[in-house]
Amino acid sequence: MSLVEKAAQRLRERSDSNGPIPPQPSSSSETLPPTDLLAASETVSPVNHNPVVVNVAALQRIGLVPPEVVRDKIGREYQRVKRPILQVIAEDRDSPMGVNRIMVTSAKPGEGKSFTSLNLALSLAQELDHTVLLVDGDVASPRLSRALGLGKDPGLIDTLLSDDISAEQVIRTTDIPRLSVMPAGRRYDQATELMASRRMRRLVDELAADSRRIVLFDSAPLLATAESQALAMTMGQIIFVVKAGHTERRALDSALSLLDQSSARVSLLLNQSRAAYGDDYDGYYGAYGGGVNGTSQL
């Protein structure tokens, strides 16, 4: 039994166990710290309403989109990956889980979750019946924000800290139809508490209120910071990236255990599989399909 099959078995057991998860009690993190605790030296660029130009060549150079030689093949793989995600959204459109709220994560850094987030967002944006909002939720290491030239722009954290900055103010349209981006925003030491707050839940509700909008969060690796565990509590679907030949069984089990309190549908996506394209394309990204009892193994 492969690593992914063993993880899928764990997810099957999770989905069959003990019925619904009881609501979690409120905690002291519901009270947000005042914004005047921010360091005076921190500055944020003003809101910019110009569309973001998605520079494919620059993104290729830093490994966030595939090179031309395999781009079409990987594009077809993401067409396969997104179909079960869209099926869940279509079938459970009225579900209180909010299945159009999707988080992409991994166990540790370097397993391809930001690559997955961006390329999945680009593929989903081709759907005529949906728009896509890509949110950089990896506030500790906002690689997507920097890659798109939004590293100093206000974003997610700023909307959580300030009543004067709305979500729609910091959402940036792009030159790709139906794709918009929310950057991570400023750094903040108590980001985990912000992610776990009632205000964060209200923000996610607001972003996902339109069922035609898919809200895709690129989140931090689960074993690297606590933000993703808190964010998972507001999600309807979670895409868990597993790097072939790299992700350790112990790390995978530990990371999945952190999702036990989430009611989201968890899917596994196998990345960097040589079997997808043959030895010539080793090092790029592929995915496999097959449902697992309420969860998915992508």
Secondary structure, 3 states (H helix, E strand, C coil): CCHHHHHHHHHHHHHHCCCCCCCCCCCHHHCCCCHHHCCCCCCCCCCCCCCECCCHHHHHHCCCCCCHHHHHHHHHHHHHHHHHHHHHHHHCCCCCCCCCEEEEEECCCCCCHHHHHHHHHHHHCCCCCCEEEEEEECCCCCHHHHHCCCCCCCCHHHHHHCCCCCHHHHCEEECCCCEEEECCCCCCCCHHHHHCCHHHHHHHHHHCCCCCEEEEEEECCCCCCCHHHHHHCCCCEEEEEEECCCCCHHHHHHHHHCCCCCCCEEEEEEECCHHHHCHHHCCCCCCCCCEECCEEEC
